[in-house]
Amino acid sequence: MLIIGPHISTAKGYTKAAKEVKNMGANAFQFFSRNPRGSNFRAYAEKDIHEFQKLRYKYDFGPLQAHAPYTMNLASSDKRVYEFGCSVIKEDIKRMDELGIDYIVFHPGSHVGSGLDNGIEQIGKALNDAIIGNENITVLLETMPGKGTEVGFRFEHLKRIIDLVEYKNKLGICMDLCHVFASDYDIKNGLEGVLEELDKQVGLKELKTIHLNDSMMPLNSRKDRHTPVGEGEIGLDSIINIMEHPSIRNLPFYLETPLDNEGHKREISMIKEMVQRGGVS
């Protein structure tokens, strides 16, 4: 069964978000664990949380994914920035786990000139402090496009981070299609080779979720420019082929495309139709 849904705002509560997702024809969704460009989070009423938990089973939702804020940089050598990031990831893993969310994904961060090795070490330390081992939630490292001093734009970076963490069974990978394409993994013309490299470096079993989007920029651009599915350089045919690959087809797909709710509804309908009939042509 295709598991697909949007990234949606929960500003008006989890219950409203779940109803909006159902109206889009989706059966999963992603949301920010807190203000994506700040530090605050809203504590929702128990009534909202209770109703949300009822709806997710009533609607037969697949796995749900929280996205950590962009302000978090676990690769930073700046003490203030790093301590803020450590506090956020530790707190959000606990909060999302208590809510019964399946995954929390985060951008590994940028070393900002301190060097890749130092950045990877910092991320490993932060995760060892944040993950205590008895969580039900899985923490996912997102593949990055490679702009600036980002960590995580090569699969081997993610492997090195995982190797530093004690509770490796609590970790996994979220592959962002735009990001991997921008970082020179040719998922359009060489998907098998990309998956073989991922399997070699990290292990395909560690791939847990997909950020579903197209890329406005060409292969190896190192630019993070998401565009609606089928409107970019990867293309609709290639994206449907990716979604139908045996190693990927049963994973949850979370749309990260610049559309409103109605736009996502049309996008989801189009994708479901294409998948059902086996592609574009």
Summary of the structure (lengths in Angstrom):
residues: 281
radius of gyration: 17.9
end to end distance: 21.5
largest distance: 53.4
contacts: 978
relative contact order: 0.13
helix: 41%
strand: 15%
